[in-house]
Amino acid sequence: MYKYPKKIMSIDEQIQSYKTAGMKFKKLETVRLALETIGFYRLRGYIYPFYDNNNKKFRNEIWFEDILMIYEFDQRLSIIIFDMIKKIEVALRCRLVDAILVYKDALIVHDSSIFEDKKIYWKNMSVISSEISRSNDVFMKHHFRKHDGAIPIWAIVEVVSFGTLSKLIKNLKSGKGHAYATLASRYKYISKKGNEVKPAKDMLTSWIHSITILRNMCAHSSRIYNRVINTAPELLNADKQCPKNNYNGIYEILLAMKYMRPSDDCWMDFYKSLCKLIEEYENIIDVAAINFPEDWQSHLVILGNDC
């Protein structure tokens, strides 16, 4: 059995390691409580940028209470993002049902002819079947009991995960008369020439996929501050940065969320909350750590509105 080189440290040893590296505390009780309720390893993600791993010392004077404020900012940011994503997700489920009913068949999702790749279709159906079988929702029991297990599209979209929903949409046939065209019409954007344009399927599904990634991070309380996210939604030309960022962060995904907003009003509520949160912590955080450019507000705001 492999012997791991680092030993498990007690709370006291963890505190001593901070002291040895030069961290300062205002109240030792605050440090102990944080280590007992948040954890040494989770906090390390917020501490590491200030730490010189070669010298095993902090680069500058760093206070533990400042680290806790960065952690608090990250948690609050995650909450408001997750709340906005839930609204995007619910609207997408509703709009997908509306789009698929263009075929005038409640059970059409069981027909592979509306999907491009048949192998992917069956993979998706396997996952969908598993998610349906795990559901204990009253409406699902109703369909088992009253409709011989036939599950209509409007019931399916209520039990499948956001990730499964993304894969289902990605495999839809596009073109006139197909469901994708109807769905894409709900997410039109203004082109450089000033025309309303439906997003191509690769573009729209990149938005959905990236939002799914961020949703899962927020749902599992993962750190999103100072985090590289290896998922890049396709941005509108007006929002592309030049030169391009060296890495992707939550900023690009927030733009994808803006493109998929259910309404201007709910997006502006989110935007104002975001502005207020960043202003509250502006002396502690670095917006570059969430990949925000200097002109981030002009890209995230909806024209005609402001903070």
Sequence and secondary structure as in RCSB ss.txt:
>XXXX:A:sequence
MYKYPKKIMSIDEQIQSYKTAGMKFKKLETVRLALETIGFYRLRGYIYPFYDNNNKKFRNEIWFEDILMIYEFDQ
RLSIIIFDMIKKIEVALRCRLVDAILVYKDALIVHDSSIFEDKKIYWKNMSVISSEISRSNDVFMKHHFRKHDGA
IPIWAIVEVVSFGTLSKLIKNLKSGKGHAYATLASRYKYISKKGNEVKPAKDMLTSWIHSITILRNMCAHSSRIY
NRVINTAPELLNADKQCPKNNYNGIYEILLAMKYMRPSDDCWMDFYKSLCKLIEEYENIIDVAAINFPEDWQSHL
VILGNDC
>XXXX:A:secstr
    SS    HHHHHHHHHHHT B S HHHHHHHHHHT HHHHHHHHGGGEETTTTEESS  BHHHHHHHHHHHH
HHHHHHHHHHHHHHHHHHHHHHHHHGGGS TTGGG GGGBS HHHHHHHHHHHHHHHHH   HHHHHHHHHSTT 
  HHHHHHHS HHHHHHHHHTB  STTSHHHHHHGGG EE TTS EE   HHHHHHHHHHHHHHHHHHHTT   T
T          GGG  SS  SS  HHHHHHHHHHT S HHHHHHHHHHHHHHHHHTTTT  GGGGT  TTHHHHH
S TT   
